[in-house]
Each structure stands twice: as structure tokens, then as C-alpha cells.
Amino acid sequence: MRLGLFSDVHANLPALEATLGVLNDEGVDFMLCLGDVVGYGPHPREVVQLLKQRGIVCTLGAADANLAFPFARTEREGVADETLDWTREQLTPEEVRWLRYLPVTYRLQTPYGRLRGFHGLPYQPEKRFPLAKATAELEPLFERMMSRILVTGGSHVPFHRQVGDYWLIDPGSVGMTLGGEPGADAMILTIEEDLLEVETLKIDYDIGQTVFDVQAWGLPDVVAQAIRNGGLTEDL
């Protein structure tokens, strides 16, 4: 089984189109997006429509939840709330409804065992998963979730590690990587009964077009800088 894994699209259409194109060319059997479909970027409608049209399974991200459920909105630092206010003005009620019905977690049975996907922490997409936590502290979490593979989004930096007999994976960010190298992040997991291999992808796309659209819509310049640089010079 070959699983295409990506996260944190953040309304960046050229990055999403390039990512889906590469994963298609690689012949993956299934694609899973780990949330934060919208927020920050200039193409929220186009991204939602493309994911809907392609039938890509997505989990609910923190930005998605803040937009879809304003009564439960959590305040965030930087320009996150400003860009979400703008995003809300762009989306139709039908598109907001699509975000509202995204699952908080997603279960997938693989040859290696059960995979559980989510954004942030299970059932808390606004939190960050402690990726560097000690193995002895993480193993009980895998056991409680009855999963051999946990895949999470939110760090914006590709990460994977084996935790005893388990795997912990974050594919990074399609639309706003913070790993220091511009481009879209994604992963391909090759999953067999007794083997899991992780291939990390850095995908080129038309960064100039996205940066132009950020500026054309009057979105905060820090967003354009992060996309252009693959990292932050100031807080988002």
C-alpha cells in the first residue's frame, strides 16, 4: 500500500495543485490531508473546491475549526485571526459547511496495522503534538488509540520517527512550510505487513504566483515572506 500524506495547505492553490500532481504521478493508492485547508493563503475557495472535487479525505485543522465554528474560536497570536476574518468573507455557506463536517480524526486500516490521522492532538486540532517526547511516554498513547501509525499535522516541518513498534509522522506543510526550504512538503508511506518506509517530498510550484496573490489581496506581508523563504523572520 502506498499512501500520499500531506497537511497544512493554508489556501495555497498552486502548491496544492503541484502536490496532487506529484502524488498522482507516483501512483499512490490513497491520499490523506491532515487539516488546515484554509487560513493565511489567498485561495480558500479554490482549495476547498479542488479538494471536494477530487474527493480527498481531510481531517479538521485548527484554522478550519476556527472558521467553521466561530462560537468556539480560540484567539491566536500574530496575523492568524486577521487572515481568517478575510477568509470567512470569501467562502460560500456551502464551502463553510464542507469544513464544518470534516472529521476530527480519521482511521485507516493498513497492512502494518491501524493508522490514525488528525491535526495537532487527537480531538484537539488547536494543540501541537509533542513529537520529541520520550518513547516511554509516547507508547501508552499508541496503545490507548489502538494504532500502530499516528500521523499528525500542524508543525509545518516534515518529521517522522519510529517509536518502538509504532510510527509517528508529520508530513510538514503544503502551503507554508517552515522547514527552511521553499516548496510544498508531502510524504509517501509505503506500508507492508512488517515494514513502513517514509519518503519525504519537496515539491516545486509557482511560488511567485502565490506571493503575488497574497499581495494583491492585501494579506499580511509576513505571509508572503514565509512562503517565499520557507521560514519565518517574524511570528505569524
Residue pairs with C-beta under 8 A, 6 or more apart in sequence:
1 29
1 30
1 110
1 111
1 190
1 191
1 192
2 26
2 27
2 28
2 29
2 30
2 188
2 189
2 190
2 191
3 28
3 29
3 30
3 31
3 32
3 108
3 110
3 115
3 188
3 189
3 191
4 23
4 26
4 28
4 30
4 31
4 32
4 186
4 187
4 188
5 31
5 32
5 34
5 151
5 169
5 171
5 186
5 187
5 188
5 189
6 19
6 23
6 31
6 32
6 33
6 34
6 171
6 174
6 184
6 185
6 186
6 187
7 33
7 34
7 35
7 36
7 61
7 119
7 152
7 153
7 154
7 170
7 171
7 172
7 173
7 174
8 34
8 35
8 36
8 61
8 153
8 154
8 156
8 172
8 173
8 174
8 175
8 176
9 15
9 16
9 33
9 36
9 37
9 38
9 41
9 47
9 51
9 173
9 174
9 175
10 36
10 37
10 38
10 39
10 40
10 41
10 63
10 173
10 174
10 175
10 176
11 37
11 38
11 39
11 40
11 41
11 42
11 43
11 44
11 47
11 87
11 175
12 41
12 42
12 43
12 47
12 174
12 175
12 176
12 184
12 210
12 227
13 41
13 43
13 46
13 47
13 50
13 210
14 205
14 206
14 207
14 209
14 210
15 174
15 175
15 184
15 203
15 205
15 210
16 47
16 50
16 51
16 174
16 175
16 184
17 50
17 205
18 184
18 203
18 204
18 205
18 206
19 174
19 184
19 186
19 203
19 205
20 31
20 50
20 54
20 56
22 186
22 201
22 203
23 31
23 186
23 188
26 188
28 188
30 57
30 108
31 56
31 57
32 56
32 57
32 58
32 59
32 106
32 108
32 117
32 151
33 51
33 56
33 57
33 58
33 59
34 58
34 59
34 61
34 117
34 118
34 119
34 151
34 152
34 153
34 154
34 170
34 171
35 58
35 59
35 60
35 61
35 62
35 63
35 64
35 102
35 118
35 119
35 120
35 125
35 153
35 154
36 61
36 62
36 63
36 64
36 119
36 153
36 154
36 173
37 44
37 47
37 48
37 51
37 58
37 61
37 63
37 64
37 99
37 102
38 44
38 47
38 48
38 63
38 64
38 67
38 84
38 87
38 91
38 99
39 61
39 63
39 64
39 66
39 67
39 80
39 83
39 84
39 87
40 63
40 79
40 80
40 83
40 175
40 176
40 219
40 223
40 236
41 47
41 83
41 175
41 176
41 210
41 214
41 219
41 223
41 227
42 210
42 213
42 214
42 216
42 217
42 219
43 210
43 213
44 87
44 90
44 91
44 95
45 90
45 91
45 92
45 95
48 91
48 95
48 98
48 99
49 95
51 58
52 98
57 106
58 102
59 102
59 103
59 104
59 105
59 106
59 117
59 118
59 119
59 125
59 153
60 68
60 99
60 102
60 103
60 104
60 119
60 125
61 119
61 120
61 125
61 153
61 154
62 74
62 119
62 120
62 125
62 126
62 154
63 80
63 84
64 99
64 102
64 125
65 72
65 125
65 126
66 73
66 74
66 76
66 80
66 81
66 84
66 126
67 84
67 87
67 88
67 91
67 96
67 99
68 96
68 99
68 100
68 102
69 100
70 88
74 126
75 81
77 235
78 222
78 235
78 236
79 220
79 222
79 223
79 236
80 236
82 220
83 219
83 220
83 223
86 217
86 219
88 96
91 99
104 118
104 122
104 123
104 125
105 116
105 117
105 118
105 122
105 123
106 116
106 117
106 118
107 114
107 115
107 116
107 117
107 147
108 114
108 115
108 117
109 115
110 149
110 191
111 191
111 192
111 193
112 148
112 149
112 167
112 191
112 192
112 193
112 194
112 195
112 196
113 147
113 148
113 149
114 146
114 147
114 148
114 149
115 147
115 148
115 149
115 150
115 151
115 191
116 122
116 145
116 147
116 149
116 150
116 151
117 150
117 151
117 152
118 125
118 150
118 151
118 152
118 153
119 125
119 152
119 153
119 154
120 126
120 127
120 128
120 129
120 152
120 153
120 154
121 127
121 128
121 129
121 152
122 145
125 154
128 154
128 155
129 150
129 152
129 154
129 155
129 168
129 170
131 152
131 155
131 159
131 161
131 168
131 170
135 163
135 164
138 163
138 166
138 168
139 163
139 164
139 166
141 150
142 148
142 150
142 163
142 166
147 166
148 165
148 166
148 167
149 166
149 167
149 169
149 189
149 191
149 196
150 166
150 167
150 168
150 169
151 169
151 170
151 171
152 168
152 169
152 170
153 170
153 171
153 173
154 170
155 170
155 172
155 178
156 172
156 173
156 176
156 177
156 178
156 179
156 185
157 170
157 172
157 173
157 177
157 178
157 179
158 170
158 171
158 172
158 179
158 185
158 187
158 200
159 168
159 169
159 170
159 172
160 167
160 168
160 169
160 170
160 187
160 198
160 200
161 167
161 168
162 168
167 196
167 198
169 187
169 189
169 198
171 185
171 186
171 187
171 200
172 179
172 185
172 186
172 187
172 200
173 184
173 185
174 184
174 185
174 186
175 184
175 210
175 227
176 223
176 226
176 227
177 183
177 184
177 185
177 230
177 231
178 226
178 230
178 231
178 232
179 185
179 230
179 231
180 230
180 231
181 202
181 230
182 207
182 227
182 228
182 229
182 230
183 202
183 203
183 204
183 205
183 207
183 230
184 201
184 202
184 203
184 204
184 205
185 200
185 201
185 202
185 203
186 201
186 203
187 198
187 199
187 200
187 201
188 198
188 199
188 201
189 196
189 197
189 198
189 199
190 196
190 197
190 199
207 227
207 228
210 227
211 224
211 227
211 228
214 221
214 223
214 224
214 227
215 221
215 224
222 232
222 233
222 234
222 235
222 236
223 236
225 232
225 233
225 234
226 232
226 236
